[in-house]
Structures are given as C-alpha cells and as structure tokens.
Amino acid sequence: MQFAKDFSIHWGDDSRYWKWVRFQETRDEHVEVAELIEVYWLEVCGKCDTVYLSPGVTYEFAFVVMLKDGANGWAAPVKLELLLPDGKIEDKEVDLGSLSKGQWKELVVGELETFPNMNGDIQFSLLETNGGDLKTGLVIEGIIIRPKLSNYNGKLFATVTASDLTITWDEERYWRWYCLNENDILIEVAELLNVYWLEVNGKFNISKLSPEITYEVIFEVMLKETECKWEDPVNLRLVLPDRKDYPIQRKESLQGQPRGKWIYITVGEFKKDSEICGEMQFSLFETECQKSKKGLVLKNVIIRRKE
C-alpha cells in the first residue's frame, strides 16, 4: 500500500484546496489521508519502482478513495491512467458520482505483468481537468499494489477480490464495505449485514492459467460472532467455459466453522486444457431457506494449483 502522502497532488500543499487528516485504519494504526476541499483542476499522480515487485507476477493497481456526504462536482468522469516502464499507457474513465457516499472504494487503474530484470517506474494518475465543475468532498487514502496472478518459482495462483464479485443486494442496508490492512496491503472486504437471499457470483478468464495443471477454486471468507447460526448449508457452483451444461456443484455447512478467522470454502477443481479458453464462473449462494443471514465477510476468491 502506497499512501497519499507519497503522491504528487496538484495544489496539495495549499490549505485552501486540500487538507490532510488522520484516519484510523485499524485499531492500532492511523494513516494520513488527503481530503479535497475544492478544486476545478484535479490531478493526483504517483509512481512505483519495479525493483520492489517480484518477477513473474501480474500486479493490479487500485486507488482507494471515498466521497464524503455532500460531495459535489462529479458529473464528469475521472480518468485513471497507468504508464508502464515500456511507455505503454492503460487508461479508463470512472463515474465517481455513482459511488455510495461515506464508503471506501477501490478504483482499479490497470495491471502490470513483471518479468526478471525489469526496471523503471510505473506511474499512475487520477485526473479530471476538462469538466469545468468545482469538485469537493473526495478523500484519497492511497493506492493498492497487489498480486493478481503469479507464476513464480512454480507457485501458480490468481485472486479475484471481493470488489470484483457481483453481490445481489449490494446496498448499504445489506452489505458493508471496508478495508483491512494485512502486512501493509490494504484489502477491501464486504461484510453481510442482513439478507434472506444470499448470492455472490464471480468470473475469471482461464486463458491466463498454465495448461495441463489442476486448479482449485476457493472462497476466502470469515464468519463474525452473530446470532446467525447458519443452520442451512450454502451452495457452491463452478461453471467451466467448455462445460456450461454440466456445472460442478456442492454444498458446504458453515454451522460448525470457527468464528473470527479466515476460512477456505472450496467451490471445485478442474484441469486446464491447453485448447480451452474463456471465462469460468463461480458462485456462493443460499436462496431457499428464507432465514436471515448475517456476519459473513467476503475477502476474495483464490484460483490456485492443487498440491
């Protein structure tokens, strides 16, 4: 995690436009975040030297931001840019005005695949300089730089973060999003507050995986201490691109699982055929018992080589 203090923020040292405030990240840790008072010209830039990244890993870069209640001026989309060491630029536009207020959100800028002896800086930017609106209420914590796909020293794995999953009823009344700091890496997780209909779906392009290897797909979750007993098992489903009519399905009981610890729930396994490509789909759901469900925290989905 690289924090906002390490960024170059246009007008960032002028207290008329930005202010720096202490934010409690965890019980024992505070970080300094940049809060936008007002600007017309928004320009936030940073960089990371590839010497600090492991070779043979695909890294994902994501800004961590929040819009405060009362934030204004976000009719025009912001531009996210990732400048790679070879000069290639990845860019996209994001509608910040559609974000829920008062919640930390990840804005994925792009990805970089490293290789041995790579050198140079990766530069990343968050920009809005053309809309002409006076912008207020944006809070920037930093940028997450995390491994997304690894094929280094024979260890094969990939992750799909909670923010990349599709969650039914993903509203403030039913789910709460927040960030955890694990080994200086900020991870956004989703905590279930209360639903009757639980449905979480994700997908991953298996073309990125090495052929002739057996992989397993796993949800990494935590059960918090609540009155919910999870008496009914959850359903798990894995749909491969060449076997859409024959999904892999199973049930898993959460009732006896430990509380307050990260646990692995296996969806299924498959062997990657060299000729098969496309997206696989995976799901965790329980939609039939119509009992209140709460206290489930989603961290990510791991696709890893089965030992």
C-alpha positions as CSV (number, residue, x, y, z in Angstrom):
1,M,0.0,0.0,0.0
2,Q,1.3,3.4,-1.0
3,F,-0.3,6.2,0.9
4,A,-1.5,9.6,-0.4
5,K,1.4,11.4,1.3
6,D,3.7,9.8,-1.3
7,F,1.7,11.2,-4.2
8,S,2.1,14.4,-6.2
9,I,-1.2,16.2,-5.8
10,H,-1.8,19.4,-7.7
11,W,-2.4,22.2,-5.1
12,G,-2.0,19.5,-2.5
13,D,0.1,21.8,-0.2
14,D,-2.4,24.7,-0.4
15,S,-4.8,24.5,2.6
16,R,-7.4,26.4,0.5
17,Y,-7.8,23.4,-1.7
18,W,-6.7,20.2,0.2
19,K,-6.4,19.3,3.8
20,W,-4.6,16.4,5.5
21,V,-6.4,14.5,8.2
22,R,-5.6,11.5,10.4
23,F,-7.8,8.4,9.7
24,Q,-7.9,5.3,11.9
25,E,-7.2,2.4,9.6
26,T,-7.1,-0.3,12.2
27,R,-7.4,-0.4,16.0
28,D,-3.7,0.3,16.4
29,E,-2.9,2.3,13.2
30,H,-3.7,5.7,11.9
31,V,-2.9,7.0,8.4
32,E,-2.9,10.5,6.9
33,V,-5.4,10.9,4.1
34,A,-5.9,13.8,1.6
35,E,-9.3,15.4,1.7
36,L,-10.3,17.7,-1.2
37,I,-11.9,21.0,-0.1
38,E,-12.4,22.4,-3.6
39,V,-10.7,22.4,-7.0
40,Y,-11.5,22.8,-10.6
41,W,-8.3,21.0,-11.8
42,L,-7.9,17.6,-10.2
43,E,-4.6,15.9,-10.7
44,V,-3.2,13.2,-8.5
45,C,-0.1,11.2,-9.6
46,G,2.3,8.7,-8.1
47,K,4.9,6.1,-9.1
48,C,6.4,2.8,-8.0
49,D,9.8,1.4,-8.9
50,T,9.6,-2.1,-10.4
51,V,12.6,-3.1,-8.3
52,Y,10.2,-3.6,-5.4
53,L,8.0,-6.0,-7.3
54,S,8.6,-9.8,-7.7
55,P,9.2,-11.1,-11.2
56,G,6.7,-13.4,-12.9
57,V,3.7,-11.8,-11.1
58,T,0.7,-9.9,-12.5
59,Y,0.1,-6.9,-10.2
60,E,-3.1,-4.9,-10.0
61,F,-3.1,-1.1,-9.2
62,A,-6.2,0.4,-7.5
63,F,-6.7,3.8,-5.9
64,V,-8.6,3.8,-2.6
65,V,-11.0,6.7,-2.3
66,M,-14.2,7.9,-0.6
67,L,-16.8,10.5,-1.4
68,K,-18.0,12.3,1.7
69,D,-21.6,13.2,2.3
70,G,-22.3,16.4,0.4
71,A,-19.6,15.9,-2.2
72,N,-20.3,17.8,-5.4
73,G,-19.0,18.4,-8.9
74,W,-18.6,14.9,-10.1
75,A,-20.8,15.0,-13.2
76,A,-17.8,14.5,-15.5
77,P,-15.9,11.1,-15.2
78,V,-12.4,11.0,-13.8
79,K,-9.6,9.5,-15.9
80,L,-7.4,6.8,-14.5
81,E,-4.0,6.2,-16.2
82,L,-1.2,3.7,-15.8
83,L,2.0,4.4,-17.5
84,L,4.2,1.3,-17.8
85,P,8.0,1.2,-18.0
86,D,7.9,0.5,-21.7
87,G,5.9,3.6,-22.4
88,K,2.6,1.8,-22.9
89,I,-0.4,3.6,-21.3
90,E,-3.5,2.0,-19.9
91,D,-6.4,4.4,-19.3
92,K,-10.1,4.3,-18.4
93,E,-12.9,6.6,-17.2
94,V,-14.8,6.1,-14.0
95,D,-18.0,7.8,-12.8
96,L,-17.3,8.9,-9.3
97,G,-20.7,10.4,-8.9
98,S,-22.3,7.0,-8.8
99,L,-20.3,5.8,-5.8
100,S,-22.0,5.4,-2.4
101,K,-21.1,8.3,0.0
102,G,-19.1,7.6,3.1
103,Q,-17.6,4.3,2.0
104,W,-14.1,3.4,0.8
105,K,-14.0,2.2,-2.7
106,E,-11.3,0.8,-5.0
107,L,-10.8,2.3,-8.4
108,V,-8.8,-0.2,-10.5
109,V,-6.3,1.6,-12.7
110,G,-4.8,-1.3,-14.5
111,E,-2.4,-4.3,-14.4
112,L,1.3,-4.9,-14.9
113,E,2.9,-8.3,-15.6
114,T,6.5,-8.3,-14.3
115,F,9.5,-10.3,-15.6
116,P,13.1,-10.9,-14.5
117,N,15.4,-7.8,-14.7
118,M,12.5,-5.4,-15.4
119,N,13.5,-1.9,-14.4
120,G,11.9,1.5,-14.4
121,D,8.9,3.2,-12.8
122,I,5.2,2.5,-13.1
123,Q,3.3,5.8,-13.0
124,F,-0.4,6.1,-12.0
125,S,-2.7,9.0,-12.2
126,L,-6.3,10.1,-11.2
127,L,-7.4,13.1,-13.3
128,E,-10.3,15.4,-14.1
129,T,-9.3,18.6,-15.8
130,N,-11.9,19.1,-18.5
131,G,-15.3,19.1,-16.9
132,G,-15.2,22.6,-15.6
133,D,-17.1,21.8,-12.4
134,L,-15.9,22.8,-8.9
135,K,-15.2,19.4,-7.2
136,T,-15.5,18.8,-3.5
137,G,-15.5,16.0,-0.9
138,L,-13.1,13.4,-2.4
139,V,-10.9,11.6,0.2
140,I,-7.8,9.7,-1.1
141,E,-6.1,7.2,1.1
142,G,-3.6,5.7,-1.3
143,I,-3.1,3.0,-3.9
144,I,-3.1,-0.7,-3.5
145,I,-0.4,-2.7,-5.4
146,R,-1.3,-6.3,-5.1
147,P,-0.5,-9.6,-6.9
148,K,-3.4,-10.8,-9.0
149,L,-1.8,-13.7,-10.9
150,S,1.5,-15.4,-10.0
151,N,3.6,-17.9,-11.9
152,Y,6.8,-17.6,-10.0
153,N,9.1,-20.4,-8.6
154,G,6.4,-23.0,-9.6
155,K,3.7,-21.4,-7.4
156,L,0.6,-20.8,-9.5
157,F,-2.3,-18.8,-8.2
158,A,-4.7,-16.0,-9.0
159,T,-7.1,-13.9,-6.9
160,V,-10.4,-12.3,-7.6
161,T,-11.1,-9.6,-5.0
162,A,-14.4,-9.0,-3.3
163,S,-14.8,-5.7,-5.2
164,D,-14.7,-7.7,-8.5
165,L,-17.5,-10.0,-7.4
166,T,-21.2,-9.5,-8.2
167,I,-23.2,-9.4,-5.0
168,T,-27.0,-9.5,-5.1
169,W,-28.5,-6.7,-2.8
170,D,-25.2,-4.9,-2.7
171,E,-26.7,-1.9,-0.9
172,E,-25.7,-0.2,2.4
173,R,-28.7,-1.7,4.2
174,Y,-27.5,-5.3,3.4
175,W,-23.7,-5.1,2.9
176,R,-20.9,-3.0,4.4
177,W,-17.6,-2.4,2.6
178,Y,-14.4,-1.5,4.4
179,C,-10.7,-2.0,4.2
180,L,-8.4,-4.3,6.2
181,N,-4.6,-3.8,6.4
182,E,-2.7,-7.0,6.2
183,N,1.1,-6.9,6.0
184,D,0.9,-3.3,4.7
185,I,-1.5,-4.3,1.9
186,L,-5.0,-2.8,2.0
187,I,-7.7,-5.3,1.2
188,E,-11.3,-4.2,0.6
189,V,-13.8,-6.7,2.0
190,A,-17.6,-7.0,2.1
191,E,-19.5,-7.8,5.3
192,L,-23.0,-9.2,5.2
193,L,-25.3,-7.2,7.5
194,N,-28.6,-9.0,6.8
195,V,-30.2,-10.7,3.8
196,Y,-32.5,-13.6,3.2
197,W,-31.3,-14.1,-0.4
198,L,-27.6,-14.7,-0.5
199,E,-26.0,-14.7,-3.9
200,V,-22.4,-14.0,-4.8
201,N,-21.0,-14.5,-8.3
202,G,-17.6,-14.1,-10.0
203,K,-15.7,-14.9,-13.1
204,F,-12.2,-15.4,-14.3
205,N,-10.6,-15.9,-17.7
206,I,-8.8,-19.3,-17.5
207,S,-6.7,-18.4,-20.6
208,K,-4.4,-16.7,-18.1
209,L,-3.7,-20.1,-16.4
210,S,-0.9,-22.6,-17.4
211,P,-2.2,-25.7,-19.2
212,E,-2.2,-29.3,-18.0
213,I,-2.4,-28.3,-14.3
214,T,-5.2,-29.0,-11.9
215,Y,-6.5,-25.9,-10.2
216,E,-8.9,-25.4,-7.3
217,V,-11.3,-22.5,-6.8
218,I,-11.8,-21.3,-3.2
219,F,-13.8,-18.6,-1.5
220,E,-11.8,-17.0,1.4
221,V,-14.4,-15.8,4.0
222,M,-14.8,-15.1,7.7
223,L,-17.8,-15.7,10.0
224,K,-18.2,-13.0,12.6
225,E,-19.8,-13.5,16.0
226,T,-23.5,-13.0,15.4
227,E,-26.8,-14.7,16.4
228,C,-27.0,-16.2,13.0
229,K,-26.3,-19.9,13.2
230,W,-26.1,-20.8,9.5
231,E,-28.1,-23.9,10.0
232,D,-28.7,-24.3,6.3
233,P,-25.7,-25.1,4.0
234,V,-24.6,-22.7,1.3
235,N,-24.4,-23.8,-2.3
236,L,-21.3,-23.7,-4.4
237,R,-21.2,-23.8,-8.2
238,L,-18.4,-23.8,-10.8
239,V,-19.1,-23.4,-14.5
240,L,-16.3,-24.0,-17.0
241,P,-16.4,-22.5,-20.5
242,D,-16.4,-25.9,-22.2
243,R,-18.9,-27.5,-19.8
244,K,-21.6,-24.9,-19.3
245,D,-24.3,-27.5,-19.3
246,Y,-22.5,-29.6,-16.6
247,P,-21.6,-27.3,-13.7
248,I,-19.7,-28.6,-10.7
249,Q,-21.9,-28.2,-7.7
250,R,-21.7,-29.0,-4.0
251,K,-23.0,-27.8,-0.6
252,E,-21.0,-26.7,2.4
253,S,-22.2,-26.3,6.0
254,L,-21.0,-23.1,7.8
255,Q,-22.6,-24.0,11.1
256,G,-19.5,-25.6,12.7
257,Q,-16.9,-23.3,11.2
258,P,-14.8,-21.2,13.6
259,R,-15.8,-17.5,14.1
260,G,-13.5,-14.6,13.6
261,K,-10.9,-16.5,11.4
262,W,-10.4,-16.6,7.7
263,I,-11.5,-19.9,6.3
264,Y,-11.4,-21.5,2.9
265,I,-14.5,-22.9,1.2
266,T,-13.7,-24.9,-1.9
267,V,-16.0,-24.5,-4.9
268,G,-14.5,-27.1,-7.1
269,E,-11.5,-28.1,-9.1
270,F,-10.6,-28.5,-12.8
271,K,-7.7,-29.4,-15.1
272,K,-6.8,-26.6,-17.5
273,D,-6.9,-28.0,-21.1
274,S,-4.5,-26.2,-23.4
275,E,-7.2,-25.8,-26.0
276,I,-9.8,-24.4,-23.6
277,C,-10.1,-20.7,-23.1
278,G,-12.8,-18.2,-22.0
279,E,-14.3,-17.3,-18.7
280,M,-15.3,-19.7,-15.9
281,Q,-18.0,-18.7,-13.4
282,F,-18.2,-19.4,-9.7
283,S,-20.9,-18.8,-7.2
284,L,-21.7,-19.0,-3.5
285,F,-25.4,-18.8,-2.7
286,E,-28.3,-19.7,-0.5
287,T,-31.8,-18.6,-1.7
288,E,-34.3,-21.2,-0.5
289,C,-34.4,-21.3,3.3
290,Q,-35.6,-17.7,3.7
291,K,-33.9,-17.2,7.0
292,S,-32.0,-14.1,8.0
293,K,-28.3,-14.4,7.2
294,K,-25.6,-12.1,8.6
295,G,-21.9,-11.9,9.7
296,L,-20.3,-13.4,6.5
297,V,-17.2,-11.4,5.4
298,L,-16.0,-11.9,1.8
299,K,-12.3,-11.4,1.2
300,N,-11.6,-12.9,-2.2
301,V,-11.7,-15.9,-4.4
302,I,-8.4,-17.8,-4.9
303,I,-7.6,-19.9,-8.0
304,R,-4.6,-21.9,-7.2
305,R,-2.7,-25.0,-8.2
306,K,-3.8,-28.0,-6.3
307,E,-1.0,-29.6,-4.4
